[in-house]
Amino acid sequence: MATASARFQHQISEIRDASKDQIQQESDRHERDFERLQARLRDLATINVDIACELPELKAQVTELQLENARLLHDQHAYVQELSQIAGRLFELSSRLGLPLDKATKEIFQRRGWRTDTLVPKP
């Protein structure tokens, strides 16, 4: 009976040692995973800080571009208005002087949907 008990105690000891080894291996693996994930988190935090530092500058650039775009649209609208006035005067002068519009000018007027027939009779 003493030998059976000793054998049983020896098996229990071996199982306990194997369990301790397995637990230690799992613990080591989890520690490595934890350190790897912690390093990745630090890297991502650094990237996040870098992006956060760039954000105000990028917002300022976007605002500047929006203002520039608004200015260009305003200028373009003003240019269209001026060209419309010039075209109207050109058409009026052409009609008053009895001079027909040349082909290129007629094509420009037609593309814009403007009147191209003057009061000048066709030759």
C-alpha positions in Angstrom: 0.0 0.0 0.0 2.9 2.3 0.8 4.2 1.9 -2.7 0.8 2.6 -4.3 0.6 5.7 -2.2 4.1 6.7 -3.2 3.3 6.0 -6.8 0.1 8.0 -6.6 2.0 10.9 -4.9 4.6 10.7 -7.6 1.9 10.9 -10.3 0.3 13.8 -8.6 3.7 15.5 -8.4 4.3 14.9 -12.1 0.9 16.2 -13.0 1.4 19.2 -10.8 4.8 19.9 -12.3 3.4 19.5 -15.9 0.5 21.8 -15.0 2.9 24.4 -13.5 5.0 24.2 -16.7 1.9 24.6 -18.9 0.7 27.5 -16.8 4.2 29.1 -17.0 4.3 28.7 -20.7 0.8 30.2 -21.1 1.7 33.0 -18.8 4.9 33.7 -20.8 2.9 33.7 -24.0 0.4 36.1 -22.6 3.1 38.4 -21.3 4.7 38.4 -24.8 1.4 39.2 -26.4 0.7 41.9 -23.8 4.1 43.5 -24.4 3.6 43.3 -28.2 0.1 44.9 -28.0 1.3 47.5 -25.6 4.1 48.5 -28.0 1.5 48.6 -30.8 -0.7 50.8 -28.7 2.2 53.2 -28.0 2.9 53.4 -31.7 -0.7 54.1 -32.5 -0.9 56.7 -29.7 2.2 58.4 -31.3 0.6 58.4 -34.7 -2.6 59.8 -33.2 -0.7 62.6 -31.5 1.0 63.4 -34.8 -2.3 63.5 -36.6 -3.8 65.7 -33.9 -1.0 68.1 -34.3 -1.5 68.3 -38.1 -5.3 68.7 -37.8 -5.4 72.5 -37.0 -3.0 73.2 -39.9 -5.1 71.2 -42.3 -8.3 72.8 -41.1 -6.7 76.2 -41.7 -5.6 75.1 -45.2 -9.2 73.9 -46.0 -10.6 77.2 -44.8 -8.1 79.1 -46.9 -8.9 77.0 -49.9 -12.7 77.5 -49.4 -12.1 81.3 -49.2 -10.0 81.2 -52.3 -12.7 79.1 -54.1 -15.4 81.6 -53.1 -13.3 84.5 -54.3 -12.6 82.7 -57.7 -16.3 82.0 -58.1 -17.2 85.6 -57.3 -14.6 86.8 -59.8 -15.8 84.4 -62.4 -19.4 85.6 -61.9 -18.1 89.2 -62.3 -16.2 88.4 -65.4 -19.3 86.7 -67.0 -21.3 89.8 -66.1 -18.7 92.1 -67.7 -18.4 89.9 -70.8 -22.2 89.9 -71.2 -22.2 93.7 -71.1 -19.4 93.9 -73.6 -21.2 91.4 -75.9 -24.4 93.4 -75.6 -22.6 96.6 -76.6 -20.8 94.8 -79.4 -24.2 93.6 -80.7 -25.7 97.0 -80.3 -22.8 98.7 -82.2 -22.9 96.0 -84.9 -26.6 96.6 -85.4 -26.4 100.4 -85.4 -23.4 100.5 -87.8 -25.0 97.9 -90.1 -22.1 95.5 -89.7 -22.8 91.8 -89.4 -21.1 89.8 -86.7 -18.2 87.8 -87.9 -18.4 84.0 -87.9 -16.3 83.4 -84.7 -18.2 86.0 -82.8 -21.5 84.5 -84.0 -20.4 81.0 -82.8 -19.5 82.5 -79.4 -22.9 84.2 -79.1 -24.7 81.0 -80.2 -22.8 78.8 -77.6 -23.9 81.2 -74.9 -27.5 81.3 -76.2 -27.3 85.0 -77.2 -29.0 86.6 -80.1 -26.8 86.7 -83.3 -29.1 88.2 -85.9 -28.5 91.9 -86.3 -30.7 94.3 -88.0 -28.2 94.2 -90.9 -29.6 92.5 -94.0 -27.7 89.5 -95.2 -25.7 90.2 -98.4 
